[in-house]
Amino acid sequence: MKDAPLPQLDDFLLHIQTHNYSEETLYNYERDLAVFESFLAELNCDFDNVTKKVIEQYKAYLTSRDRKTVKQQSAQKKLGSGSINRALSSLRSYMKYLIEMDYSTPLPPEAIRLIRTERKHPQVAELDELVKLIEAPSMLEKKKIIALRNRAIMEVLFSTGMRISELVSIKRIQIDTTGRIFIRGKGKKERFVYLTPRAYRHIKNYLLIRADTNPNLFIPYRGMNVSSAKARISTNYVQERIKKYRELLGINIPISAHSLRHGFATYLAESGANPAAIQILLGHESLDTTTRYVHASDRYAQKTHQTYHPLKK
């Protein structure tokens, strides 16, 4: 059986695009549904014949290492519950679209039940380890412009708590003279984030040696014309360098760009910041999401216990 495309898939993706969803969301939908298409082809099952049993088989497929990536390569690692639920949610959204447009679906969207997510104990590196990581490019990068750029990247991530997708999209014009950055984040939501004086200083140091006209704040220096407006640093590069710095520094707690965002919120909370203010800074729609960061630190919990327990003396 040849790969049978999902009916009206192109129309669904166009619907997502025209309703002002982010490029990242569109990419995720397209990738997730391509994986489902491949699964149906392997199962020799048409979309119209999808049953609840097929959905259960798809869940098992997603949890296995036998699954294929979008490029038909063998998966290297097992998917986490969050990634599996995102794939199932993409399928739900696609089916909801079909119903809204009066097309037939083999199952109602609510028949696709998400799996239980594991609750991992959040790990946040000690502040001194995060500081070492942030300062690492100045010591570990041999080329001056790379060292200045990567140091500014690390400083901005921890200074603002912004997402890595927001970081790579920053343009120079978005930063005002007070160190305030106006960004459009997840779900096209707009907010301000704020640079510390030290982070603002490192950005200025980096820009001082820039001789290009590229409007993007962080740009690559290999493989493309740096003056091109399309040239900007990639999320993969930033994650790879963070991983490399952590390994070279011997930090045993895994740290990613998201870990710096997590650390930003955790250490603000430990210092007594209001959770509602942290919610605004992080761009969270729900305070419940923010509290997962606020209460992530064992030290924060211990301090709360020691301060407020009625029999502490």
N, C-alpha and C positions, 0 to 999 in steps of 0.2 A: 504493500500500500504506500503510495506517495504521500508526502506530508500534505494533509488536507487542511487548507487555511481555515481559521475560525471565521464564521460568517460575519460580515460587516466589521471586521477588525480594523481595517483602514479608516472606516467612518468613525469608529469609536476613538481611535487615536487622534483623529482630526478634531473630534468633539473635545477631547482633553486639551488639545493645543489651543483651540479657539476660546476655551473658557478660562484662559489666563493661568493655567497651572504652570509650575516651573518646568524648565528643561529637564531637571533631574527626575521629577515625578513622571514626566512623559517617557523618559528613558527607562525607568523602573517598570512601568506598565508594559511597555513594548518588550522588554527583556523577559519579564515574568510570563507573559502570554505566549511568547515564542517557546519557552520551556514547556508549557502545557501542550502546545501544538506538537512538539517533538515527542512528548509522552504518549499522546493519543496515537501518533503514527507507530510508535513501538508496540503499542497495545492493539494496533489494527482496529481502532475504534473511531467511528465518526462522532463529531460533536453532538449530533442529534441523538446519539445512543448513550450519552453519558448518564450514568445512574449514581446513586449514593455510594454504591460499591466501588464504582470507578473513582470517585472522589477519595474514598478511603485508600484505594491503591495508589492514587497520586500522592497522598500524604506520606505513605510508606516510601514511595519513590523519592520524594524530596528529602527524606531523612536518611536515605542510603548513600553510600559512596559510589554506587553503580550508575547514578544519574549522569546525564550529559549536560554540559554547559550550553549556552546559546551557540557557541562555535563548534558544538558537537565534540568537545574534548571531555575526557574523563574528569570528574570532580576531584579536587585535591583534598578536600576536607568536608566533614559533615556540617550541614547547615544548622545554625542555631534556631531556636523556636521563634525568635523575632523575624528572621529572614523567611522562615516557612510561612508564618502568618501574613507577612507582606505579600507573598506569592498567592496565597489563598484570598487575601483581600482584593488583589488585582483581578482575580477571576470573578469574585463577587461583583465588583464594580462594572466589569464588562457585561455580566448577565443583567445587572440592573439597567444598564444602558439599552440592551436589547428589548427589555420589557417596556421601558419608557418610549421606545421608538416603534412599539407594536410588532416587534419580531418575536418569534417563538423561541423558547429556551427549554432544554430538556429537564431542568430543575429550577426551582425558585432559588434566588441568591441565598436566602437564609438557611437553605439545606447544606450549605458549605460552612461547616462549623470549624472555628479556629482551634488550634491545639493549646494545651496548657503551657504557659511559659514558665521557664525555670527562674527562680529568684536567686540571683547571684549576689554574694556579699560584695558591695562595691569596694574597689581598691583605689585609694588615692595615695600617691607617693608623698613622702614627707616634704615639707616646704623647701628645706635646704636642697633636696634632690631635684625638685622642680626648678629651683634657681640655677643649679649646675647645668641642667638640661637646656634652659633658656639661654645661658651664657656660652654653651658649647660651641656654636659656630665660630665665635671669635678665636677659639683655640684650635679647633679641628679642621676648619676650612683653609686651604692654602692660598686660594685666589682671593684677593682683597674684596672685589665687588660681590663675590659669592658669600663671603663671610659677613659682609655688611648687610646684604639682602636677607640672608637666612637668620641672622641675629634679629633683624627688624621683624621678620615673620614670627619668630618665637615670642618676642616681646609683645607684639600685637595680640597674638592668640591668648596669652595669659592676662594681658592688661584689660582686654575687652570681654573675654569669654565668648567671642563669636564662634560660629560654626566654621569649619574648614571651607565649606562651599561659599560662605559669605566672604571669607578672607581672600580667596583667589579671584573674586569678582570686584574687589575694591578698585576704584579709580582715584587718581590723585585728587581730583576736584571734590571728592566726597569728604575730604578732611579739612575742617576749618582751622583757623589760627589758634583756637583754644584747645585743639586736640579732640574735638568731637567729630564722630563719623556718622553720617546718615546712611543707613543701609536698608536694603530691601531683602528680607530674609525668607524663611520657609513659609510657603503659602502666600507669597507676595506681601507679607506683613512688613510694614515700615517701622523703624525705631532708630533711636540714637544709641550709640555705644561710645565709650569714653577711653581715651588713651591716658595712661599715667604720664607724668612729665618725662620719666625715663624712657618709656616706649616712644613718645613723640620725638625725643632726642635721637634715638636710633633710626627712626624713619628719616629725619632730616640729614643724618650722617650718610645714609644710603643714597638719598636723592641728590646730595651734593656732587656725587661722582657719576651721576647719570647724564649721558650726553645725547640721549635719544628724545624723540617726541611722542613716545608711546603713552597714551593716557592711563594705562593700567599701572597700578602701584607696584605690583610684584611681577616681574617678567623673566622668562628664561634667557639663557645666553648660549644655547646650542641649538643648531638645527633649523633656525628660522630668523627672519629679519626682525630684530628687536624693536624697530620703529613701527612695525605693523600693529595696527590697533587690535588685531586678533591674537597677537602674541601675549600670553599670560601664563603664569606658573600653573602647574597642574596639581590637583589634590594628591595624586599618586606620588608625585615627587616629594611633596611636603611630608607625607606619611612615611615614605622611605627614609628620608633624612632624619626624622625624629627617631625612628627605629634604630638607625645607625648610631646616632649620638648616644642613645640609651645603652646600647651594647658596648660602645667604647668607654662609657663612663662606669660600666658595671652596675647599673641600676637594675635590680632584679624584679621590680614590679613593672609589668607591661605598661607602657605609656604611649598614647596616640594623641592626635590633635584633639580628639574628644576628651581625653584624660585631662588636658590642660583646661578645657572648658569646665570639666567637672571639678578640677582643683580650684579654679577661679571662684566657683559658687561655694564650694566647701569652706575655703579659707575666709571668704567674705562672711559666711554664716558664723564661723568660729569667732570672728572678730565682733559679732553682734549685729551684723547687717539685718535689716528687716526683710523677711522672705518675700513680701510683696514687691520690694524694690529689686531684689534679685530676679524675680519673675520678669519684670520689665526689662532688665539688662540682658537676660538670656533670650527674650522674645518668646517665652512660653505662653500658650493660650490659657492653660490651666495652672492654677497654683499647686494642684496635686502633683503635676510633673516636676515643679520646682522643689517641692518638699523632699523628693527622692534624692536631690542633691544636698539639700540643707541637712538632712539627717544621715548622710552617708558616712560621716566621720565618727569613728569610735571615740576620739578625743572629745568631740562636741557632745556626744552622749554622756561621757564620763563627767564632763564639766557640768552639764545640766543636772546630773544626779547629785553631784557633790554640793551644788548650789541650792537646789530646791527640795531635796528630800526632807520630810518633816522631822525625822530622827537623826539628822546629820551630826548632832553633837551628843 
